[in-house]
Amino acid sequence: MKKLIILAIVLFCTVSLQAKGDLHLFSVDNKDGKITPYMIEEALNKGGLHVELDSNMIGPFKKQFKKTKYKVFTLMTFWSKKYTRELVNKYPKAGAFTPMGMGIYQAKNENTLHFSVLTAEAQAKILGIKDLTVLKKIEAEVLAVIKKNFPKVKQSYSEDSLKTSHNLVTTYAMEVDDDEDPDDVLDEFQMNLEAGFKPYGFVVPEFMDLNEVLSEDGTKESPYDFYITYSICKLPVIYTVSKSRPEASAFAPCTTMVYKKKGENKVVVGFPAVYNWLSSAKVQDKDAKAALLKAQKDFESILQDVTE
């Protein structure tokens, strides 16, 4: 019996050591403040990735909320120059992570800089992708850049994610006539979509014509008539969540995808739902949960209006 108990304990410990959450967490000594988000941006750009957004949130936090506990809090988005085309051509929903995010943060009272990014497994789970091959290649690029440029970095994983029964990517579709010009369809859709952001407090720090990447500036065939993505932010959400779960900044800004596949008579619009923040980053603070769920409801209202 004792042997069985010991074996059970060993197995439990082994499983615990192997278990990992949905976020890669990195920490590096930055007492002197010499490591900056700009250095990380440069490293990613030189390592086969392309940074779309490098947004310092300290100024906006202080302006709107008059205070922040961070001396560094940056939202960064990027995509892979080598593998993004293959990924999105194969999996339309992958635009929800194109660009993908990295949160970079350091509190005023600490000497350590942190950054967080989603694992390939987490992205696959959220997108409903079973073959992780391409996602793993992109993940390997990111990890290689970090380890090469910050050799003293310590790597870990977030806590095991919370279970959720909600759809992890929220999507809506709008039917269009076969004879409608795709450019006209996109222009009208964008106008209506962008008109809905401001009344609900959403801002767009970055816009990306993903079809330019997929077609390699028109030199190759894209399976889409158009594919665009918006980086969407709602400052009170990011600020409120950051107070208890700064690592959730890997989800911010949220990428909203809009695409129409060739040969299909529908426009698809969608985004990674806030249930990912609640699940993957284990956001349990009452105010943070309330802010996230309100943002989900508000954004759903926008997408419902634009696709009716």
Buried (B, 14 or more C-beta within 10 A) or exposed (E): EEEEEEEEEEEEEEEEEEEBBBBBBBBBBBEEEEBBBEEBBBBBBEBBBBBBBBBBBEEBBEEEEEEBBBBBBBBBBBBBBEBBBBBBBEBBBBBBBBBBBBBBBBBEEBEBBBBBBBBBBBBBBBBEBEEBEBBBBBBBBBBEBBEEBBEEBEEEEBBEBBEEEEEBBBBBBBEBEEEEEBEEBBEBBBEBBBEBBEEBBBEBBBEBEBBEBBBEEEEEEBBBBBBBBBBBBBBBBBBBBBEBBBBBBBBBBBBBBBBBBEEBBEBBBBBBBBBBBBBBBBBEBEEBBEBBBBBBEBBBEBBEEBBE
